[in-house]
Amino acid sequence: MNTSDNERRQRESRRLFSVIRHCPIPVIAAVNAPALGAGLVLAEVCDIRIAGPRATFGLPEINVGKSGGGRYTSRLVSQGVVRLMYFTGRALDVNEAREAGIVDRIVPGDDDSLHLAALELAQEISSKSPTAIRYAKESLNLVEELPIEKGYIVEQQYTMRLASTADGQEAAMAFLEKREPRWNRA
């Protein structure tokens, strides 16, 4: 809470959030504890958020004389929910966060169950074409702020790019031949 250090910490936080959001492969947040303030933003910049029963999510900055996190939160939830969290400092429990759109999946059980669920999801994603996953993440990041019609044009451009790659051609052949694709993982 040292004010002389605020600017440096804020700059480092923004850099961290950007690195995660623009990581070329999907990033999964597995949360089973309070994700508050910068911790909430850290979860929000990930591509997918899964949570255990002990997770809570909030923007308590108003309670300590600060503000922040609302823009990232508004990527996932309505303005009313953002403002409720922002103005009150109140945290959402895991069920409220799921209903609001912060959490994509709730995993019952302990930390080990959550860890296993995150690993299984990561393995499922990693079984897909590495090229397709990278293109998908890049295009989703690009279209997020675009109007729907313009965003769809960008997605179609990525579809055409992917179709011309070895992985795109392998996916089409595997589908036609009713077999599992063999990705080039080099």
N, C-alpha and C positions, 0 to 999 in steps of 0.2 A: 504493500500500500504506500510505498515511498513515491511521492509525486515527482521527485527529480528523475526517477527511473521510468516514468510512465511512457514517454514517447518511444524509447528504445523497446520496451516490452510490447507496446502496441504494434510497432513496426515488425518485430519478430513474430508476433501472433498472426498478423496479416500474411506474412511470408509463409508461415507454416500452413495456414488455411488454404492458401493458393496452391501450394505444392501438393497437398492432399487432393484438392478438388480437380487439379489438372494432371494428376498422376495418370499415366497412359493406361493403366489397368484399374478395374473396379476396386474400391476400398470399402470394406465392411466394418461398421462399428458394432461392437458387442458390448452392451452397457448393462450392468447390474448393480449400479450405485448411483448416487446423485450426479447428474450432468448439468451443471449450473454455470451460467455465464459463458466464459470461454470454453468450458467443458461441453456445453450444449452446442456451441458453434462448431467445435471440433467434431462432434457426432454429425451435425447437419451438413458439413462439407463432404462427408463420406457419401458413397453412392447408395448404400443400403444400411439401415439401422435395425438391428435386432436387439431385443432387451429382455432381461430377466425380471422376475417379480419385484425385486428391490429397487429397480431403476426409477428415478424421478428426473424431471426435466424442467428447467426454469431459467429465468433472467432476473436474478435478484439484485442487479446493479443499483437500482433505485434505493435500496436499503443501505448502501454503503457510499452514497454520494457519487455514483457513476451512471453511465448509460452505455448501451451497446448490445449488439447481437440481434437486434430487431430485423435488420435487412436479411440476414441469412435465415432467420426463423420464418420470415414472410415468404420465402421460397416454398415452404412446406405447408403452412397453415394459413387460415383466414386472417384478415386484418384484425378482426375482433379478438381472436385468441392471442395474436401477437400483442395487442394493446393491453389485454387483460394481464398477460404475463409481465409486460414491460412496466405498466403503471402500478401494479400491486406488488411485484416481486414474488408473487405466488408461484410455486412449482406445481407441475402436473404429475400425478402418479402415472404408472406405466399404462394403465387402461385409458386414462384421459389422453395421454400422449398418443396412443394408438388411434383413438377416435379422432383426434385432431389432425393426424397425419405426420407426426414427427417420427413415430415408430412404425416400421413396416411389418414387423412380426414379433410376437411375444413368445418367448420360450419358457415354459414352466420348469421348475426345478432349481438346481443350484448352479454355481459358477461353472462346474464341469459340464453340465447339460448345455449351457449357453455357449461355452467354448467349442464343444462338439458340433453344435448346430452351425456355428460360424464356419468351422472347418469344412463341414459337409457342403455348405453353400458355396464356399470358395472352390472346393473340388468340382462341384457341378459347373460353375462358371469356367473354371480352367480346362474343363473337358471340351469346351467349344473352340472354334478357330481363334488362335491368338490374333490374327489380323482382323477378323470380324469384331472381336471384343474391343480392340483398340479403336477401330473405326466407329463402333457403336458409342463408346464413351465420348469420343471426340465430337461426334455429331450431336449427341444429347446435350453436351455442354454448350455447343454453338447455338442450337435452336431454342434453348431455354428462354431467352429473352426476346425472341423473334415473334412476330404475329404468326398465327397458325399457318396460313397459306405460304408465307415465305419460309417458315421452318420446314414445312413438308418438302419444298423444293430442295432445300439443303439436304434433307434426309435422302431424297431420291438421287442426288448427286453422289452421296456416299454409297448408296446401293449400286450405282453404276461403277464406281471405283472398285468396290469389293468384288463385283461380278467379274472384273477383268484380272483379278489376282489368282494365284495358284490355289489359295484356300477357297475362294469363291467358286472356282471351277470344280475343285474337289468336292465341295458341299453339294453342288448340283449333280455331279456324277454319282456320289454316294446315295443321294435321294432316289435317283432314277434306277440305280442298281440294287436298291433296298439293302444297303449295308452301312456299317459305321464308317464315317469319314476317317481318313488318315491324314492328320495335319502335319505340316512341315514345322517342327518346333525349333529350327535352327536360329 
